[in-house]
């Protein structure tokens, strides 16, 4: 079962990650591009996952994390 791509804004903090990252950071435009591409693949992801069972980690999260590892 495919998990949801939920974003947790705060974790034991009063500021969000969006507030900590400068607006001109080079990864911001890349994030928008990646989110657009992953949103277009939504139907493909749905076809790969069962409707039953425990929800997995959202494939969008896994792909974003892998991309960051490749970049850094």
C-alpha positions, 0 to 999 in steps of 0.5 A, a space after each residue: 500500500 502506497 504511503 502519503 507524501 505528507 510534510 511535517 513542518 515542525 519537529 520540536 521547533 518553532 521555525 519551519 525548514 522553509 524559514 531556515 533555508 534562504 529564498 535564493 538557495 540553489 535547491 529551491 528551484 530544483 525542488 519545484 521541478 522535482 515536485 512537478 515531475 513526481 506529481 506527473 508520475 502519481 498515476 504510475 506510482 499508484 499502479 505499482 502499489 497494492 491497495 491492501 496492507 500497511 502503508 509504505 514510505 511514499 515513493 516521492 520521499 524516497 526519490 527526493 532523498 535519493 536525489 539529494 544523496 546524489 547531489 551531495 
